[in-house]
Amino acid sequence: MVRRIEPILSLLIILGIALCGWNAEPLHPAANSGLAFAEPQRMNPFEPPPPKVRNMGKDQSEMVLIPAGEFLMGMDRSDPAEGPAHKVYLDTYWIDRYEVTNGQYMKFMEETRHAPPACWGSPKLNEPDQPVVGVSWEEAASYARWAGKRLPTEAEWEKAARGGGRRGETQVYPWGNRWDEKKANTGEAVLGRTTGVRALPEGASPFGVLNMAGNAAEWVADWYAPDYYTRSPKENPKGPEQGTWKVVRGGGWWCKSEHCQVTDRRKELPTTRTSSIGFRCAMDGN
């Protein structure tokens, strides 16, 4: 039976060659032509494209490009300082993908002879890849200037944490609307310390920025006013021109989940140096 089939198969192969020709185009022309394959199309048009990341500044930290556009800032809820929810337009800017680390801050201290942070000697908080904490607002701003950067505005911080467009309109946490204690280092995790800044990548924001909930709360550039959202400009808001308190965002390793929402904002004196407050930097877009 097998011997009868073999001649038939041979005949079919010969016919196929005759019909298609020896010089038929390969299935993927790019394989032989040197052309690159086309990038696959994203199935969900509302999902953001892969983030544009570049090592920038004197500290050469990874920074993510946040594109220009509108996003929904704030939330209508019981805390009046977080509302009303309102649309804000921001120009393009860069923001650190990770919180500034102890290792980076050490280089800053070595070059500027700056005093160490308040928590520098704590074994739970002083590993090189942990976020630097125990810094005042001015110390954070000084580091940013040294690195050729600046502190992000409150609006820039929230957009980087929340995302823009359709997803950002209801985003409560950097990863979505449901709390997940496995995606953030907060009081629910009961670690009692900060983690390395590259830990918990599954908790990244839609723009790929890490630890925007928990780990270290973060200084931003703005002065604090509880009613600022009722009078802030619609484009590139920078906070009140003066004040007594500075804004802190993101919640720390000891905070509960309700204080780690993307809209949560609190005030601290700019001289405050605690084990739960660090920072990240920003730069104007190109």
C-alpha positions in Angstrom: 0.0 0.0 0.0 2.9 2.4 0.9 4.6 1.7 -2.4 1.4 2.7 -4.3 1.2 6.0 -2.4 4.8 7.1 -3.0 4.5 7.6 -6.7 1.3 9.7 -6.2 3.1 11.9 -3.7 6.1 12.4 -6.0 3.7 13.4 -8.8 2.0 15.9 -6.6 5.3 17.5 -5.5 6.4 17.8 -9.2 3.0 19.4 -10.1 3.4 21.8 -7.2 6.8 22.9 -8.3 5.6 23.4 -11.8 2.7 25.5 -10.7 4.5 27.7 -8.2 7.9 27.9 -9.9 11.3 27.4 -8.5 11.7 31.2 -7.8 8.5 31.6 -5.8 8.5 34.4 -3.2 9.3 33.3 0.3 6.5 33.4 2.8 8.3 36.2 4.7 10.2 38.4 2.1 11.8 40.4 4.9 13.8 37.2 5.9 15.9 37.4 2.7 15.6 41.1 1.8 17.0 42.6 5.0 13.7 44.5 5.7 12.4 44.5 9.2 9.2 42.8 10.1 6.3 45.2 10.8 5.6 45.8 14.5 2.5 43.9 15.7 -0.6 46.0 16.1 -2.0 46.5 19.6 -5.3 44.7 20.0 -6.8 47.1 22.4 -6.6 50.7 21.2 -7.1 52.1 24.7 -4.0 50.3 26.0 -1.0 52.7 26.1 2.0 52.0 23.8 5.2 50.7 25.4 6.8 53.6 27.4 9.7 55.6 25.9 12.5 55.2 28.5 15.8 57.0 28.5 18.7 57.3 31.0 18.9 61.0 31.7 20.4 63.6 34.0 23.6 63.5 36.1 22.3 60.5 38.0 21.5 58.7 34.7 18.3 57.3 36.1 15.7 55.8 33.8 13.1 58.3 32.9 9.7 57.7 31.2 8.3 60.2 28.6 4.8 61.3 29.5 3.1 62.6 26.3 1.2 65.9 26.2 -2.5 65.7 26.6 -5.4 65.9 29.0 -6.2 63.6 32.0 -8.7 63.6 34.8 -7.2 65.0 38.0 -8.7 64.6 41.4 -11.9 62.8 42.5 -15.3 63.7 43.8 -15.4 62.1 47.2 -15.7 62.8 50.9 -12.3 64.6 51.2 -12.9 68.0 49.7 -9.1 68.5 49.2 -9.1 65.9 46.5 -11.9 67.5 44.4 -13.5 68.4 42.3 -12.5 66.0 39.6 -11.4 68.2 36.7 -9.6 67.9 33.3 -6.0 69.1 33.2 -3.8 69.5 30.1 0.0 68.9 30.6 2.8 69.5 28.2 5.2 66.6 27.5 7.5 65.8 30.3 9.9 63.1 31.7 9.6 61.5 35.1 11.8 59.1 36.9 10.7 55.5 36.5 11.9 54.7 40.0 12.2 56.6 43.2 15.6 58.1 43.9 17.7 55.5 45.7 20.2 55.6 48.6 22.9 54.7 46.1 22.1 57.7 43.9 21.8 60.0 46.9 25.2 58.9 48.2 26.8 60.2 45.0 25.0 63.5 45.5 26.4 63.7 49.1 29.9 62.9 48.0 30.0 65.6 45.3 28.2 68.3 47.3 29.2 67.4 50.9 25.5 67.4 51.8 24.5 66.1 55.2 23.0 62.5 55.2 19.3 62.0 55.5 17.7 61.4 58.9 17.3 57.7 58.3 20.7 57.1 56.8 21.8 54.8 59.6 18.7 52.6 59.8 19.5 49.0 58.6 15.9 48.6 57.4 16.1 51.6 55.1 19.7 52.1 53.9 20.3 49.4 51.3 21.7 51.0 48.0 18.6 50.0 46.0 16.0 51.2 48.5 14.4 54.6 48.1 16.1 57.4 50.0 13.9 58.6 52.8 14.3 61.0 55.7 14.9 63.9 53.4 13.3 67.3 53.6 11.6 69.1 50.7 14.6 71.3 50.2 17.0 68.4 50.3 14.9 66.7 47.6 14.9 69.8 45.5 18.6 70.2 45.9 19.3 66.7 44.7 17.0 67.4 41.7 19.0 70.6 40.8 22.3 68.7 41.1 21.0 66.0 38.7 19.9 68.7 36.2 16.2 68.0 36.9 13.4 69.3 39.2 10.7 67.9 41.4 7.5 67.0 39.5 4.4 69.2 39.9 1.5 67.6 41.7 -0.4 67.3 38.4 2.6 65.7 36.7 2.9 63.2 39.5 -0.8 62.2 39.3 -0.8 61.8 35.6 2.2 59.6 35.7 0.5 57.5 38.4 -3.0 57.4 37.0 -2.5 57.4 33.2 -4.3 59.5 30.7 -7.3 59.2 28.4 -10.0 56.5 28.9 -8.2 54.4 31.5 -7.2 57.4 33.6 -10.8 58.6 33.9 -11.6 56.0 36.6 -8.1 54.8 37.7 -8.0 54.6 41.5 -4.7 52.8 41.9 -1.8 52.8 39.5 -2.7 49.4 38.2 -6.5 49.7 38.1 -9.6 50.2 40.3 -9.3 47.3 42.7 -6.9 47.2 45.6 -4.3 44.4 45.5 -1.9 44.2 48.4 0.5 42.1 46.3 1.2 45.1 44.0 2.3 47.7 46.6 4.4 47.9 49.7 2.0 49.4 52.2 0.8 48.8 55.8 -1.2 45.8 54.6 2.0 44.0 53.4 3.4 44.3 57.0 7.0 44.3 55.8 7.9 47.2 58.2 10.4 48.6 55.7 10.9 49.9 52.2 11.7 47.5 49.3 14.1 48.0 46.4 12.7 50.5 43.9 12.5 47.9 41.1 10.4 45.5 43.2 6.7 44.9 42.4 6.7 45.7 38.7 3.2 44.3 38.5 2.1 47.4 40.3 3.4 49.8 37.7 1.2 52.7 36.4 -0.2 52.7 32.8 3.0 54.6 31.8 5.3 52.0 33.4 6.2 54.1 36.4 6.8 52.0 39.6 5.9 52.5 43.3 3.4 55.3 42.8 1.5 53.6 45.6 3.3 52.8 48.8 7.0 52.1 49.5 8.0 55.8 49.9 5.6 58.7 49.8 7.0 61.5 47.6 7.6 65.2 47.7 6.3 67.2 44.8 7.0 70.8 43.8 3.7 72.4 44.8 2.7 74.3 47.9 -0.4 72.9 49.5 -3.8 74.5 49.5 -6.9 72.4 50.3 -9.1 74.3 47.8 -6.6 74.6 45.0 -8.5 72.4 42.6 -11.4 74.9 42.7 -9.2 77.6 41.1 -6.3 75.9 39.4 -5.5 76.6 35.8 -6.6 74.1 33.2 -3.1 73.9 31.7 0.1 73.0 33.4 -0.9 73.9 37.0 2.0 74.4 39.4 0.2 74.9 42.7 -0.2 78.1 44.8 2.5 80.7 44.5 3.3 80.5 48.2 2.3 78.6 51.3 3.3 77.0 54.6 3.0 73.3 53.6 4.3 71.2 50.7 2.3 68.4 49.0 3.3 64.8 49.5 1.9 62.1 47.2 1.7 58.3 47.0 1.6 57.0 50.6 4.5 55.2 52.3 5.3 51.7 53.4 3.3 52.1 56.6 0.2 53.7 55.0 -3.1 51.9 54.5 -4.5 51.4 51.0 -6.9 54.4 51.2 -3.9 56.7 51.5 -2.2 55.1 48.5 -4.8 56.1 45.9 -3.7 58.1 42.9 -5.7 61.1 44.0 -4.7 61.1 47.7 -2.8 64.2 48.7 -1.5 65.4 52.1 0.5 68.3 53.5 3.8 68.4 55.3 6.1 71.1 56.5 9.0 71.4 54.0 11.4 70.8 56.8 9.8 67.4 57.6 12.2 64.4 57.5 10.5 61.1 58.1 11.2 57.4 57.3 8.4 57.2 54.8 9.0 60.3 52.5 11.3 60.2 49.5 11.0 61.6 46.0 11.5 61.2 42.3 12.5 63.8 39.7 11.1 65.2 36.5 12.3 67.1 33.4 10.7 69.2 30.8 9.9 67.3 27.5 11.9 67.7 24.4 
